[in-house]
Amino acid sequence: MITLFATPKPFSNLNAIIQKNAIHSWTLLDPKPEIILFGMSQGIEEVAKEFSVVHCPDVKCNEYGTPLVNDLFERAESLSNHDVLCYINADILLLQTFSFAVSSVSKRLHSFLLIGQRWDLDVLTAIDFDDNWQHFLVEKVSRSGKIHPRTGIDYFVYCKGLWRDGLPPFAIGRPVWDEWLVYRARFLDIPVIDATTATTVIHQNHDYSHVPLSRGAWNGPEADKNQELAGGDDYMCTIDDCTHRLIDGQIKRQLGWKYLHRRLKKFPALNPQHPLLSRILRSAFYRLSHQ
């Protein structure tokens, strides 16, 4: 079993449609997850009642009213009834393959971080969640969806206690915080698993008019603050930095020159019990780069 938690934007106009679509899709997963919606955005209390999910209005926010990552994750862990949690953006549609992916990993590992790429799709109306809705969405994605770059991460599945050392007070939904979480898991030598090929995760496209003082999309003073809290690009990782991939229900170690190069560049001291291997790989990369 898993606890999904999110902090939706106000339920108005298109955001009301796509967020209700997303939450509805979560409630149809089998086994049904525990779902917690945080915050006091417009319409959230009514939507929580509509879908019979937990609503927690109390979450710390910055001066712009944006929830803070550290408080959101701490409250989710304290309220969750399960050992596996997932922060997810409230515009993301999940299919049953998501549950299969989480089950495959949680049965094999006692600590992990599971992430993956999303598919961007225009969804302008309420979805008819009939018996064929998942097949319909997969077909629509194959026709008109676009895979998002591997820098964007919209869900984080992890085991309770992973962030026990605390998280910075990042503004949720702004740049950098997601890539910092991946870096932190890698720094802690936790398996980070790419589930992109194991489950189709669908992002319903929207604008960024909700971002205060925006400088185009999500950039602005909140993004600047997040960048400062992260400490710079050296403390950020992407899906390319996953240590494993989930393929056909099996956890496969990530290999290849691209991954190894990124690993040694960002984590030269990781796994110090293998210093000879690190020196060999460094030497090999140096020779390749100077050919």
Buried (B, 14 or more C-beta within 10 A) or exposed (E): BBBBBBBBBBBEEBBBBBBBBBBBBBBEBEEEBBBBBBBBBBBBBEBBEEBEBBBBEEBEBBEBEBBBBBBBBBBBBEBBEBBBBBBBBBBBBBBEBBBBBBBBBBEEBEBBBBBBBBBBBEBEEEBEBEEEBBEEBBEBBEEEBEEBEBBBBBBBBBBBEBBEEEBBBBBBBBBBBBBBBBBBBBBBEBBBBBBBEBBBBBBBBBEEEBBBEBEEEBBBBBBBBBBEBBEEEEBBBBBEBBBBBBEEEEBEEBEEEEBBBBBBEBBEEBEEEEEEEBEEBEEBBEEEEEE
